[in-house]
Amino acid sequence: ESLNGTNTTSNNSEKSTPPSKAKVHRCRQCSFVSSVKEDYWAHHRVHIRADKILECPSCPFVTEYKHHLEYH
């Protein structure tokens, strides 16, 4: 039980963005930032040569590395 305002457990009275939606996706190659991973993946395409893009068949995920796609 925390009375100092620190949210240590789930608090239904707090109307904030759920933690799963609060993640920030930052591009490692430029200043692009997005809170939506699909927007991040769409942006990431600009940094991958067209002949190197590997796409997930089930979602918008893209990478240039086979092992990243296999892990995904």
Summary of the structure (lengths in Angstrom):
residues: 72
radius of gyration: 17.2
end to end distance: 37.7
largest distance: 55.7
contacts: 119
relative contact order: 0.12
helix: 32%
strand: 11%
